[in-house]
Amino acid sequence: MPLVRIDLATGRTPEAVRAVADAIHTAIVDVYGIPARDRFQVVTEHPAQQIIAEDAGLGFERTDGVVMIQVFTQRGRDQAAKQELYRAIHDGLAGVGVASEDVFIGYVENGPEDWSFGFGRAQYVTGELGVPSFA
């Protein structure tokens, strides 16, 4: 059950913004095998000058079309699965017109005790939800 934050510059149509969110979600569903309705995304649009994404030493420039993605999910997936997810997100976003250099992903892991789905309880800890297995 990843929580995904998507930050992008204003200027896309509502349909294009939804296409970006859908492409990211589809990649997560396909690679991690989560249920399609296990979807938690926050999409935030910013004036272009409020997103600063410069060269990290790789020798390329990003455009104003950068899409910054933060994936918050439970630990347990191996490096190969994460690499597959990055590729799938990239490919999905390329399919909706996002340039390769404009896909930026941060991946943050945590544990079952770090999630509450409501009612002031940690449902993975209380047993109301089963802890996902990644084996």
ABEGO torsion letter per residue (X at the ends): XBBBBBBBBBGBBAAAAAAAAAAAAAAAAAAAGBBAABBBBBBBBBBAAABBBBBAGAGBBBBAABBBBBBBBBBGBBAAAAAAAAAAAAAAAAAAGBBAAABBBBBBBBBAAABBAEGGBBAAAAGABBBBBAX
